[in-house]
């Protein structure tokens, strides 16, 4: 499990599980499994690294149970994601998604 902090230094735990992947697909229509492709045009790492809005939507979906506990809405979460927070969340997301897949 990786962590990152938002602009207000709230700590978020990013844990990619099967349930989290299902929640991302339901809330964002982004399929993290299909996106782990070697083809550049399908590669989720490249897509989300270049699209901060989609990345924040995916990260929010993964962290939604924590956000619900903290009474933080999707809009509020988006307001907390700026500069360093986005960079930290991107790094945490990439590392966590890599760790999710079994080694070859």
PyMOL commands that set and color helices and strands:
alter all, ss='L'
color gray80, all
select helices_A, chain A and resi 18-28+40-42+44-49+52-69+74-80+83-100
alter helices_A, ss='H'
color red, helices_A
select strands_A, chain A and resi 2-5+11-14
alter strands_A, ss='S'
color yellow, strands_A
deselect
rebuild
show_as cartoon
